[in-house]
């Protein structure tokens, strides 16, 4: 048995080119529109929470519409930038709507309703002065069979600084999913290139091996409850990728601790341990 640790960091950028529209109807309900994409990470839920927080209303009063190119423009989903970029546009639209409601209508929705669109053309002006990154530390415990070199990761634990966590349930899912991807990278994933044509030979899941449920044992994710005042108005930072970054290195260090063998090329397969 061996244990290992590694640190991780990943950028938390804010992409330009996002816009959000918020409309309040005469019944006091809000409709938020932005062409963001939810790939299963909980974006729909988190953006609804952000809008409700920015508008100071219950979540049940907000209808979130995303996932359509007919909606106000949104940047791509990826690079740990989704909530940062889309959430900032929604927050700005909420600020503008609340300001107009106070100044023009005494804080009461007019009979015809009121609509505001906020366009975020630029990025984050504070990015020139501060590092916009998420951080983490990952710990791994492994067991290696002395005779065969077979390797199992019996425990993974990650501690992260990802700013304010909008939704703990979906955040935890992303972080443990990221660590599972990192374990998959460490132990299984390997692309075979055909040197004659430059094609990847093992281009499907029948041949490109990834971690399955049976490979994943105890995985824990925790975080510091520490909003970042410079990344965006919500105080949140990206957490989609930072869970992946340090996991493979932590497993590699744990394997070295258990066997004395330093493997410097992934994946860590038994032939590299017994040779």
C-alpha positions as CSV (number, residue, x, y, z in Angstrom):
1,X,0.0,0.0,0.0
2,X,1.1,3.5,-0.7
3,X,-0.1,7.1,-0.4
4,X,0.6,10.2,-2.4
5,X,-0.4,13.8,-2.8
6,X,-0.3,16.4,-5.5
7,X,-1.4,20.0,-5.9
8,X,-3.6,21.3,-8.7
9,X,-4.5,24.6,-10.3
10,X,-6.7,25.5,-13.3
11,X,-7.6,28.9,-14.8
12,X,-11.0,30.4,-14.0
13,X,-11.5,32.8,-16.9
14,X,-14.5,35.0,-17.9
15,X,-15.1,34.9,-21.6
16,X,-16.4,38.0,-23.4
17,X,-19.4,38.1,-25.7
18,X,-22.1,37.1,-23.3
19,X,-25.5,38.7,-23.0
20,X,-28.6,38.0,-20.8
21,X,-32.1,39.2,-20.9
22,X,-34.4,39.4,-17.9
23,X,-38.1,40.2,-18.0
24,X,-40.4,40.8,-15.1
25,X,-44.1,40.2,-15.8
26,X,-47.0,42.0,-14.1
27,X,-47.3,39.0,-11.8
28,X,-43.8,39.6,-10.4
29,X,-42.3,36.5,-12.0
30,X,-39.0,36.7,-13.9
31,X,-37.9,35.1,-17.1
32,X,-34.2,34.9,-17.8
33,X,-32.9,34.1,-21.2
34,X,-29.3,33.3,-22.3
35,X,-28.0,30.8,-24.8
36,X,-25.9,28.9,-22.3
37,X,-25.5,25.1,-22.5
38,X,-26.1,22.5,-19.8
39,X,-24.1,19.4,-20.6
40,X,-25.3,17.6,-17.5
41,X,-23.3,19.6,-15.0
42,X,-26.2,21.4,-13.3
43,X,-25.8,24.7,-15.2
44,X,-29.6,25.2,-15.5
45,X,-30.0,24.9,-11.7
46,X,-27.0,27.0,-10.8
47,X,-27.9,29.8,-13.2
48,X,-31.5,29.9,-11.8
49,X,-30.0,30.2,-8.3
50,X,-27.7,33.0,-9.4
51,X,-30.6,34.9,-11.0
52,X,-32.8,34.5,-7.9
53,X,-29.9,35.7,-5.7
54,X,-29.2,38.7,-7.9
55,X,-32.9,39.6,-8.0
56,X,-33.4,38.9,-4.3
57,X,-36.4,36.7,-5.0
58,X,-37.2,33.0,-4.3
59,X,-35.9,30.5,-6.9
60,X,-39.6,29.6,-7.7
61,X,-40.2,33.1,-9.1
62,X,-37.5,32.6,-11.8
63,X,-37.9,30.8,-15.1
64,X,-34.5,30.0,-16.8
65,X,-34.4,29.6,-20.5
66,X,-31.1,28.3,-22.0
67,X,-29.9,26.0,-24.8
68,X,-31.2,27.8,-27.8
69,X,-29.2,29.9,-30.3
70,X,-32.3,32.2,-30.6
71,X,-31.5,33.4,-27.1
72,X,-29.0,36.2,-26.2
73,X,-25.5,35.1,-27.1
74,X,-23.4,33.0,-24.7
75,X,-19.8,31.7,-24.8
76,X,-19.0,28.0,-25.1
77,X,-19.4,25.6,-22.3
78,X,-15.9,24.6,-21.2
79,X,-12.5,25.7,-19.8
80,X,-14.2,26.1,-16.3
81,X,-15.7,29.4,-17.6
82,X,-19.4,28.7,-17.8
83,X,-20.8,29.9,-14.5
84,X,-18.2,32.7,-14.4
85,X,-19.2,34.0,-17.9
86,X,-22.9,33.4,-18.0
87,X,-23.6,34.1,-14.4
88,X,-21.9,37.5,-14.6
89,X,-24.1,38.5,-17.6
90,X,-27.2,37.4,-15.6
91,X,-26.1,39.3,-12.5
92,X,-25.5,42.5,-14.6
93,X,-28.9,42.2,-16.2
94,X,-30.5,41.8,-12.8
95,X,-28.7,44.9,-11.4
96,X,-30.0,46.9,-14.4
97,X,-33.5,45.6,-14.1
98,X,-33.7,46.4,-10.4
99,X,-32.3,49.8,-10.9
100,X,-34.9,50.6,-13.6
101,X,-37.7,49.2,-11.5
102,X,-36.7,51.5,-8.6
103,X,-36.1,54.7,-10.6
104,X,-39.0,54.4,-13.1
105,X,-41.7,52.4,-11.4
106,X,-41.1,52.7,-7.7
107,X,-40.0,49.1,-7.4
108,X,-43.3,47.7,-8.7
109,X,-43.6,45.8,-12.0
110,X,-45.6,47.8,-14.5
111,X,-48.7,46.3,-16.1
112,X,-46.9,45.8,-19.4
113,X,-43.9,44.2,-17.7
114,X,-40.3,45.4,-18.0
115,X,-37.3,43.8,-19.9
116,X,-33.6,44.5,-19.7
117,X,-30.7,43.1,-21.7
118,X,-27.1,43.3,-20.5
119,X,-24.2,42.7,-22.9
120,X,-20.8,41.8,-21.5
121,X,-18.5,42.7,-24.4
122,X,-15.2,42.5,-22.4
123,X,-13.6,40.1,-20.0
124,X,-12.7,40.6,-16.4
125,X,-10.9,43.9,-15.8
126,X,-9.4,42.5,-12.5
127,X,-7.6,39.8,-14.5
128,X,-4.7,42.1,-15.1
129,X,-4.1,42.5,-11.3
130,X,-5.1,39.1,-9.8
131,X,-4.6,35.5,-10.7
132,X,-8.0,34.0,-11.7
133,X,-7.4,30.3,-10.8
134,X,-8.9,27.5,-8.8
135,X,-6.7,25.5,-6.6
136,X,-6.7,22.1,-5.0
137,X,-4.8,19.3,-3.3
138,X,-5.5,15.6,-4.1
139,X,-4.6,12.6,-2.0
140,X,-4.5,9.0,-3.2
141,X,-4.2,5.6,-1.5
142,X,-3.2,2.7,-3.7
143,X,-2.7,-1.1,-3.3
144,X,-0.3,-2.9,-5.6
145,X,-0.1,-6.7,-5.9
146,X,3.5,-7.7,-5.2
147,X,3.5,-10.7,-7.6
148,X,1.4,-9.4,-10.6
149,X,1.8,-5.7,-10.3
150,X,-2.0,-5.2,-10.5
151,X,-2.9,-1.8,-9.2
152,X,-6.1,-0.5,-7.4
153,X,-6.8,3.0,-6.2
154,X,-8.7,2.4,-2.9
155,X,-9.2,6.0,-1.9
156,X,-9.1,9.5,-3.4
157,X,-9.7,12.7,-1.4
158,X,-9.6,16.2,-2.8
159,X,-9.6,19.6,-1.0
160,X,-10.3,22.6,-3.2
161,X,-10.5,26.4,-3.3
162,X,-13.1,27.1,-5.9
163,X,-14.6,30.3,-4.5
164,X,-18.2,30.4,-3.5
165,X,-20.0,27.2,-4.3
166,X,-23.3,28.0,-6.0
167,X,-24.8,24.5,-5.6
168,X,-23.0,22.0,-3.3
169,X,-24.7,18.9,-4.7
170,X,-23.7,19.6,-8.4
171,X,-20.3,21.0,-7.3
172,X,-19.5,17.8,-5.5
173,X,-20.6,15.7,-8.5
174,X,-18.3,17.7,-10.8
175,X,-15.3,17.4,-8.4
176,X,-15.6,13.6,-7.8
177,X,-16.3,13.2,-11.5
178,X,-13.1,15.1,-12.2
179,X,-11.1,13.0,-9.8
180,X,-12.5,9.8,-11.4
181,X,-11.4,11.2,-14.8
182,X,-7.9,11.8,-13.4
183,X,-7.8,8.2,-12.1
184,X,-8.9,7.0,-15.5
185,X,-6.0,9.0,-17.1
186,X,-3.5,7.6,-14.6
187,X,-4.5,3.9,-15.0
188,X,-6.2,3.2,-18.3
189,X,-6.4,5.9,-20.9
190,X,-4.0,5.5,-23.8
191,X,-4.3,6.6,-27.5
192,X,-2.6,4.4,-30.0
193,X,-1.5,6.3,-33.1
194,X,-1.0,4.7,-36.5
195,X,2.3,6.2,-37.7
196,X,1.4,5.6,-41.4
197,X,-1.7,7.7,-41.5
198,X,-1.8,9.6,-38.2
199,X,-5.1,8.0,-37.2
200,X,-6.0,7.1,-33.7
201,X,-6.5,3.3,-33.9
202,X,-8.5,2.8,-30.6
203,X,-11.1,5.4,-31.3
204,X,-14.1,3.9,-29.5
205,X,-14.9,2.7,-26.0
206,X,-14.4,-1.0,-27.0
207,X,-10.7,-0.3,-27.4
208,X,-10.1,3.0,-25.5
209,X,-10.3,2.0,-21.9
210,X,-11.7,4.3,-19.2
211,X,-12.6,3.8,-15.6
212,X,-15.9,2.0,-14.8
213,X,-17.9,2.0,-11.6
214,X,-16.1,-1.2,-10.5
215,X,-12.8,0.7,-10.6
216,X,-13.9,3.5,-8.4
217,X,-13.8,3.0,-4.6
218,X,-13.9,5.8,-2.0
219,X,-13.8,9.3,-3.5
220,X,-14.3,12.4,-1.4
221,X,-14.4,16.0,-2.4
222,X,-14.4,19.0,0.0
223,X,-13.8,22.7,-0.4
224,X,-13.1,25.9,1.4
225,X,-16.1,28.2,1.8
226,X,-14.3,31.3,0.6
227,X,-15.8,33.6,-2.0
228,X,-13.4,35.3,-4.4
229,X,-14.2,39.0,-4.7
230,X,-12.5,39.5,-8.0
231,X,-13.5,36.6,-10.3
232,X,-17.2,37.7,-10.7
233,X,-20.1,39.2,-8.6
234,X,-21.0,35.8,-7.3
235,X,-17.6,35.1,-5.8
236,X,-17.5,31.8,-7.6
237,X,-14.6,30.1,-9.5
238,X,-14.5,27.3,-12.0
239,X,-14.5,23.7,-10.8
240,X,-15.1,21.6,-13.9
241,X,-11.5,20.8,-14.6
242,X,-9.5,21.4,-11.4
243,X,-10.6,18.0,-10.0
244,X,-8.8,16.2,-12.8
245,X,-5.5,18.1,-12.7
246,X,-3.7,16.7,-9.6
247,X,-5.2,13.2,-9.4
248,X,-2.9,11.4,-11.8
249,X,0.1,12.9,-10.1
250,X,-1.2,11.9,-6.7
251,X,-1.7,8.3,-7.8
252,X,1.8,8.2,-9.4
253,X,3.3,9.4,-6.1
254,X,1.3,6.8,-4.2
255,X,2.5,4.1,-6.6
256,X,6.1,5.2,-6.0
257,X,5.5,5.1,-2.3
258,X,4.2,1.6,-2.5
259,X,6.7,0.1,-4.9
260,X,9.7,2.4,-5.2
261,X,9.1,2.6,-9.0
262,X,8.8,6.0,-10.5
263,X,6.6,5.9,-13.5
264,X,6.8,9.0,-15.7
265,X,4.6,8.0,-18.6
266,X,0.9,7.4,-18.3
267,X,-1.0,5.1,-18.0
268,X,0.6,3.3,-15.1
269,X,0.3,-0.3,-16.3
270,X,1.5,-3.5,-14.6
271,X,4.3,-4.1,-17.1
272,X,5.9,-0.8,-16.0
273,X,5.8,-1.9,-12.4
274,X,7.1,-5.5,-12.7
275,X,9.8,-4.7,-15.2
